[in-house]
Amino acid sequence: MKRYITHMIALLVAISLVLSACAPKPEEVGGFQIPEIDEGKFNIAMVLIGPHDDGGWSQAHYEGLIYVEQNVPNVHVAYIENVPEGADSEQVFRALSRKGFDLILGTSFGFGDAMQTVAEEYPDIMYIHLTGINSNMTNFGNLMGAMENMKFLAGMLAGARAKLDGNPKLGYMATFPIPEEIRLGNAIALGMRKTCPECTMDVRWINTWHDPIIEKEAAASLFDAGAQVVFTGADTPAVADVAQEKGKWGVTYDWYGSCKVERCLTAPYWVWGPEYARITQGVIDGTYVPGWDYFDADTGALGLFGFMEGQELTAGMKDLPPEVIEEVRTILAQMLAGEFTRFDVFSGPINDNQGNEVVPAGAALEQVDLDAFPEYGLGCKYCMKWWAEGITAELPATE
């Protein structure tokens, strides 16, 4: 009997090995496993620059994707994480297109050229690029929101915190010298000087979106150089962890759950789900036209931790002057009502850190002024290639 059982087990193992060998293997491209579509459903693929649980940018997008799966009927979603910008990403976007995904989302600035190239090859697929500046107005467009609104308010809080602590110095850990990062850094500085006119802000460029070690090192460098409050433009909550060690304050970014330690002052964050659902339904209905899709705070897709419904002020905000908290609440309410937009954040007069007036009083900025450098050739008038007054750093060379 034992011999029979042994033979049967051996037979089952052999059959299993044969079936495994005959089964089709998942396609791999550049070391990435390409997910399958679900026939009969509307298929969405998301390409993430970092891990889906990074505690920041990629996690916020991933949760937005899950929101779509749960709220839009007959939808199948998939994602690929840790995809580097450049040639590797082009292979991934092309492989997803061959699979037959209906909507492909690329969540990093450096995916833009690759996505645009592949979109021309697959005109029946919709491609949405996050934070980009290009569109073909048919099947390739970009999506971004007015995070400068929330960064401006966070700058007000940080300025007030630094002033209260008697150390009027801030730091900004920036990623790459692209319009998005300069625009957000300027929004922080404008908010900072609203509550602390004597405050200054230093900048460290880290040239990565996601690297917890580099982020911690850069944050520590800014704190050690004298900063009382440090902002991050990168993906992880590292800046707040370092602030906890230093007894100072960090401002995290992207995901509401990133502000979890006592020394996290606040976090400007994204709520991508409703916007992704809006776009998905529009693509399904044939009504969505890709282009320059830039939403403001009145969509509900932007948040400032500690001030949204159901949230409480953090420890670092509770002892700030009541008039500062009230002013932040008032401006936030105006933003959520559509009465204060990204263009109000950058209303003139604004001087750069060289003493030049770069936005005159009464100037009417357009989106291209926020998105483009002069060399892009897009016709911006108040091109955001300058640091605002109060920022002590110089701009690095840009392409």
C-alpha positions as CSV (number, residue, x, y, z in Angstrom):
1,M,0.0,0.0,0.0
2,K,2.8,2.4,0.9
3,R,4.5,1.6,-2.4
4,Y,1.3,2.3,-4.3
5,I,0.9,5.7,-2.6
6,T,4.5,6.5,-3.3
7,H,4.0,5.6,-7.0
8,M,0.9,7.7,-7.2
9,I,2.6,10.7,-5.6
10,A,5.5,10.4,-8.1
11,L,3.0,10.1,-11.0
12,L,1.1,13.3,-9.9
13,V,4.4,15.2,-9.5
14,A,5.4,14.1,-13.0
15,I,2.1,15.1,-14.5
16,S,2.3,18.5,-12.7
17,L,5.8,19.1,-14.1
18,V,4.6,18.3,-17.6
19,L,1.6,20.6,-17.4
20,S,3.8,23.3,-16.0
21,A,6.2,23.0,-18.9
22,C,3.3,23.1,-21.4
23,A,1.5,26.0,-19.8
24,P,2.2,29.4,-21.4
25,K,4.7,31.4,-19.5
26,P,3.9,35.1,-18.6
27,E,5.6,37.5,-21.0
28,E,8.6,39.2,-19.6
29,V,10.1,42.4,-21.1
30,G,13.2,43.9,-19.7
31,G,12.8,41.9,-16.5
32,F,9.2,43.1,-16.0
33,Q,6.3,40.6,-16.1
34,I,3.6,42.0,-18.4
35,P,0.1,41.4,-17.0
36,E,-2.7,39.9,-19.0
37,I,-5.9,41.6,-20.0
38,D,-9.3,40.3,-18.9
39,E,-11.3,39.7,-22.1
40,G,-14.7,41.4,-22.2
41,K,-13.7,44.1,-19.7
42,F,-12.2,47.6,-20.1
43,N,-8.6,47.0,-19.3
44,I,-6.4,49.6,-17.5
45,A,-2.7,49.3,-16.9
46,M,-0.7,51.7,-14.7
47,V,3.1,52.0,-14.9
48,L,4.7,53.2,-11.6
49,I,8.1,54.8,-11.2
50,G,8.4,53.3,-7.6
51,P,6.9,50.5,-5.6
52,H,3.1,50.6,-5.2
53,D,3.5,50.8,-1.4
54,D,6.2,53.5,-1.2
55,G,4.2,55.6,1.2
56,G,4.1,58.5,-1.3
57,W,3.6,59.2,-5.0
58,S,3.2,55.7,-6.3
59,Q,1.0,54.5,-3.5
60,A,-1.3,57.5,-4.0
61,H,-1.6,56.5,-7.7
62,Y,-2.0,52.8,-6.9
63,E,-4.9,53.6,-4.5
64,G,-6.5,55.7,-7.2
65,L,-6.3,52.7,-9.6
66,I,-8.0,50.5,-7.0
67,Y,-10.7,53.2,-6.6
68,V,-11.4,52.9,-10.3
69,E,-11.7,49.1,-10.1
70,Q,-14.2,49.4,-7.2
71,N,-16.3,52.3,-8.7
72,V,-16.4,51.9,-12.4
73,P,-18.3,48.9,-13.7
74,N,-16.8,46.1,-15.9
75,V,-13.2,47.3,-15.4
76,H,-10.0,45.3,-15.0
77,V,-6.9,46.9,-13.6
78,A,-3.2,45.9,-13.5
79,Y,0.1,47.7,-12.7
80,I,3.8,47.4,-13.1
81,E,6.0,49.0,-10.5
82,N,9.6,50.2,-10.2
83,V,9.9,51.0,-14.0
84,P,12.8,53.4,-14.7
85,E,12.3,56.3,-17.1
86,G,13.8,56.1,-20.6
87,A,14.2,53.1,-22.9
88,D,13.1,50.5,-20.4
89,S,9.8,52.2,-20.0
90,E,9.2,52.3,-23.7
91,Q,9.6,48.6,-23.9
92,V,7.0,48.2,-21.1
93,F,4.5,50.6,-22.7
94,R,4.8,48.8,-26.0
95,A,4.4,45.4,-24.4
96,L,1.2,46.5,-22.5
97,S,-0.1,47.9,-25.8
98,R,0.5,44.6,-27.6
99,K,-1.5,42.9,-24.8
100,G,-4.5,45.0,-25.7
101,F,-5.0,47.3,-22.7
102,D,-7.5,50.0,-23.4
103,L,-6.1,52.8,-21.2
104,I,-2.5,53.0,-20.1
105,L,-1.4,55.4,-17.4
106,G,2.3,56.5,-17.0
107,T,3.0,58.2,-13.7
108,S,6.3,60.0,-14.1
109,F,7.5,63.0,-16.0
110,G,10.3,61.0,-17.7
111,F,7.9,58.5,-19.2
112,G,6.6,61.2,-21.6
113,D,8.7,60.6,-24.7
114,A,8.3,56.8,-24.5
115,M,4.5,57.1,-24.2
116,Q,4.2,59.5,-27.0
117,T,6.2,57.3,-29.3
118,V,4.2,54.2,-28.5
119,A,0.9,56.1,-28.7
120,E,1.6,56.8,-32.4
121,E,1.9,53.1,-33.0
122,Y,-1.3,52.2,-31.3
123,P,-3.9,54.8,-32.2
124,D,-6.8,52.8,-30.7
125,I,-5.4,52.9,-27.2
126,M,-5.6,55.9,-24.8
127,Y,-2.4,57.0,-23.1
128,I,-2.4,59.4,-20.1
129,H,0.9,60.8,-19.0
130,L,1.3,62.2,-15.5
131,T,3.0,65.6,-15.1
132,G,3.9,66.0,-18.7
133,I,3.6,68.9,-21.2
134,N,2.8,67.2,-24.5
135,S,-0.4,65.9,-26.2
136,N,-1.4,64.8,-29.6
137,M,-5.1,65.6,-28.8
138,T,-6.2,62.2,-30.0
139,N,-4.9,59.3,-27.9
140,F,-2.1,60.8,-25.9
141,G,-2.5,63.5,-23.2
142,N,-1.2,64.5,-19.9
143,L,-2.8,64.9,-16.4
144,M,-1.7,67.0,-13.5
145,G,-3.3,68.9,-10.6
146,A,-2.6,72.2,-8.9
147,M,-0.5,70.9,-6.1
148,E,1.0,74.4,-5.9
149,N,-2.1,75.3,-4.0
150,M,-1.4,72.9,-1.2
151,K,2.3,73.6,-1.2
152,F,1.6,77.3,-0.8
153,L,-0.6,76.6,2.3
154,A,2.1,74.2,3.7
155,G,4.6,77.0,3.1
156,M,2.5,79.3,5.2
157,L,2.4,76.7,8.0
158,A,6.1,76.0,7.8
159,G,7.0,79.7,7.8
160,A,4.9,80.2,10.9
161,R,6.5,77.1,12.6
162,A,10.0,78.3,11.8
163,K,9.2,81.8,13.1
164,L,7.7,80.4,16.3
165,D,10.8,78.3,16.9
166,G,13.1,81.2,16.4
167,N,14.9,79.7,13.4
168,P,13.6,81.3,10.2
169,K,15.2,78.8,7.8
170,L,13.5,76.2,5.6
171,G,14.8,73.5,3.3
172,Y,13.4,72.0,0.1
173,M,14.6,68.5,-1.1
174,A,13.9,68.7,-4.8
175,T,14.1,65.8,-7.3
176,F,14.9,67.0,-10.8
177,P,15.2,70.5,-12.3
178,I,11.9,70.3,-14.2
179,P,9.1,72.9,-14.3
180,E,7.0,70.9,-11.8
181,E,9.6,71.0,-9.1
182,I,10.5,74.6,-9.6
183,R,6.9,75.6,-9.6
184,L,6.2,73.8,-6.3
185,G,9.3,75.1,-4.7
186,N,8.2,78.7,-5.6
187,A,4.8,78.0,-4.2
188,I,6.3,76.9,-0.9
189,A,8.5,80.0,-0.8
190,L,5.6,82.4,-1.5
191,G,3.5,80.8,1.3
192,M,6.5,80.9,3.6
193,R,7.1,84.6,3.2
194,K,3.4,85.3,3.7
195,T,3.7,84.2,7.4
196,C,7.4,84.8,7.8
197,P,8.8,87.6,5.6
198,E,12.3,87.1,7.1
199,C,12.4,83.4,6.3
200,T,14.7,81.9,3.7
201,M,14.7,78.5,2.0
202,D,17.7,76.4,0.9
203,V,17.4,73.7,-1.8
204,R,19.1,70.3,-2.3
205,W,18.7,68.4,-5.7
206,I,18.7,64.6,-5.3
207,N,18.1,63.6,-9.0
208,T,15.8,60.7,-8.0
209,W,12.1,60.3,-7.4
210,H,12.4,57.3,-5.1
211,D,15.5,56.4,-3.0
212,P,14.9,56.3,0.7
213,I,18.6,56.4,1.5
214,I,19.4,59.4,-0.7
215,E,16.3,61.1,0.6
216,K,17.3,60.7,4.2
217,E,20.9,61.9,3.5
218,A,19.6,65.0,1.7
219,A,17.1,65.8,4.4
220,A,19.8,65.4,7.1
221,S,22.1,67.7,5.0
222,L,19.4,70.4,5.0
223,F,18.7,70.1,8.7
224,D,22.4,70.1,9.6
225,A,22.8,73.2,7.5
226,G,20.3,75.0,9.8
227,A,16.9,74.3,8.4
228,Q,14.1,74.1,10.9
229,V,11.5,72.7,8.5
230,V,12.3,70.6,5.4
231,F,10.0,69.9,2.5
232,T,10.3,66.9,0.1
233,G,9.5,66.6,-3.5
234,A,10.3,62.9,-3.5
235,D,8.3,59.8,-2.9
236,T,8.9,58.5,0.7
237,P,8.2,59.9,4.2
238,A,12.0,60.0,4.8
239,V,12.1,63.7,5.5
240,A,9.7,63.3,8.5
241,D,11.7,60.4,9.9
242,V,14.9,62.5,9.8
243,A,13.0,65.4,11.4
244,Q,12.0,63.1,14.2
245,E,15.6,62.2,14.8
246,K,16.7,65.9,14.7
247,G,13.9,67.3,16.8
248,K,12.8,69.5,13.9
249,W,10.0,69.4,11.4
250,G,9.4,67.6,8.1
251,V,6.7,68.1,5.5
252,T,5.9,64.9,3.6
253,Y,4.2,64.7,0.2
254,D,1.8,62.8,-2.1
255,W,-0.1,60.3,0.2
256,Y,-2.3,61.2,3.2
257,G,-0.7,58.3,5.2
258,S,2.8,59.7,4.9
259,C,2.4,62.1,7.8
260,K,2.5,59.7,10.7
261,V,5.3,60.7,13.0
262,E,5.0,63.4,15.6
263,R,7.6,65.6,13.8
264,C,5.6,65.6,10.6
265,L,4.2,69.1,10.3
266,T,1.7,68.4,7.5
267,A,1.5,66.7,4.1
268,P,0.1,68.1,0.8
269,Y,-1.4,65.0,-0.9
270,W,-3.3,63.7,-3.9
271,V,-6.6,61.9,-4.1
272,W,-6.4,60.4,-7.6
273,G,-9.3,58.0,-7.5
274,P,-12.2,60.3,-8.6
275,E,-10.1,61.9,-11.4
276,Y,-9.0,58.5,-12.7
277,A,-12.7,57.3,-12.6
278,R,-13.8,60.4,-14.5
279,I,-11.2,59.8,-17.2
280,T,-11.9,56.1,-17.4
281,Q,-15.7,56.6,-17.8
282,G,-15.0,59.3,-20.4
283,V,-12.8,57.0,-22.4
284,I,-15.4,54.2,-22.2
285,D,-18.1,56.5,-23.3
286,G,-16.0,58.0,-26.1
287,T,-16.3,61.5,-24.7
288,Y,-12.9,62.1,-23.2
289,V,-10.6,64.2,-25.3
290,P,-6.9,64.0,-24.2
291,G,-5.0,67.2,-24.0
292,W,-3.8,69.3,-21.1
293,D,-6.0,68.0,-18.2
294,Y,-5.0,70.1,-15.2
295,F,-7.4,70.0,-12.3
296,D,-7.7,72.4,-9.4
297,A,-8.5,72.0,-5.7
298,D,-12.3,72.3,-6.3
299,T,-12.3,68.7,-7.7
300,G,-11.5,67.3,-4.3
301,A,-8.4,65.6,-5.7
302,L,-6.0,67.6,-3.5
303,G,-5.6,67.6,0.3
304,L,-3.6,69.2,3.1
305,F,-3.1,66.8,6.0
306,G,-4.7,68.1,9.2
307,F,-7.2,70.3,7.6
308,M,-9.5,68.0,5.6
309,E,-12.7,66.5,6.8
310,G,-12.2,64.1,9.7
311,Q,-8.6,65.2,10.3
312,E,-7.1,67.0,13.3
313,L,-4.2,69.4,13.4
314,T,-0.8,67.8,13.9
315,A,1.3,68.4,17.0
316,G,3.4,70.9,15.1
317,M,0.4,73.0,14.1
318,K,-1.6,73.0,17.4
319,D,0.5,75.8,19.0
320,L,0.9,78.0,15.9
321,P,-0.7,81.4,16.1
322,P,-4.5,81.0,15.8
323,E,-4.7,83.7,13.1
324,V,-2.3,81.6,10.9
325,I,-4.5,78.5,11.2
326,E,-7.6,80.6,10.5
327,E,-6.0,82.1,7.4
328,V,-5.0,78.7,6.1
329,R,-8.5,77.4,6.7
330,T,-10.0,80.4,4.9
331,I,-7.8,80.1,1.8
332,L,-8.2,76.3,1.7
333,A,-12.0,76.8,1.7
334,Q,-11.7,79.3,-1.1
335,M,-9.6,76.8,-3.0
336,L,-12.1,74.0,-2.5
337,A,-14.8,76.3,-3.7
338,G,-12.9,77.2,-6.9
339,E,-12.5,80.8,-5.7
340,F,-8.7,80.6,-5.3
341,T,-6.8,78.8,-8.0
342,R,-3.2,78.0,-8.9
343,F,-3.0,81.3,-10.8
344,D,-3.9,83.2,-7.5
345,V,-0.9,81.5,-5.9
346,F,1.3,83.1,-8.5
347,S,-0.4,86.5,-8.7
348,G,2.0,89.4,-9.0
349,P,3.9,91.3,-8.1
350,I,6.5,88.5,-7.6
351,N,10.3,89.1,-7.5
352,D,12.9,86.4,-8.1
353,N,15.8,85.8,-5.7
354,Q,18.0,88.1,-7.8
355,G,15.7,91.1,-7.2
356,N,14.0,91.1,-10.6
357,E,10.3,91.5,-11.0
358,V,9.3,88.3,-12.8
359,V,5.5,88.5,-12.5
360,P,4.1,92.1,-12.4
361,A,1.0,93.2,-10.5
362,G,-2.2,92.3,-12.3
363,A,-0.5,89.7,-14.6
364,A,-2.7,87.0,-16.0
365,L,-0.7,83.8,-16.1
366,E,-1.6,80.9,-18.4
367,Q,-1.0,77.2,-17.8
368,V,2.0,77.2,-20.1
369,D,3.7,79.8,-17.8
370,L,3.6,77.2,-15.0
371,D,4.6,74.2,-17.2
372,A,7.3,75.4,-19.5
373,F,10.8,76.7,-19.7
374,P,11.6,79.3,-22.4
375,E,13.6,76.8,-24.4
376,Y,10.6,74.5,-24.8
377,G,9.3,76.8,-27.5
378,L,5.7,76.8,-26.2
379,G,5.3,80.5,-25.9
380,C,5.2,81.1,-22.2
381,K,5.4,84.7,-21.1
382,Y,6.2,84.4,-17.4
383,C,8.0,81.1,-17.8
384,M,8.7,79.6,-14.4
385,K,12.4,79.3,-14.8
386,W,13.4,81.3,-11.7
387,W,13.5,81.0,-7.9
388,A,11.2,83.3,-5.9
389,E,12.5,85.8,-3.4
390,G,13.6,84.1,-0.2
391,I,15.2,81.0,-1.9
392,T,18.9,81.1,-1.4
393,A,19.9,78.5,-4.0
394,E,20.8,78.9,-7.7
395,L,19.0,77.1,-10.5
396,P,20.9,74.2,-11.9
397,A,21.5,74.0,-15.7
398,T,18.5,72.6,-17.5
399,E,18.0,71.2,-21.0
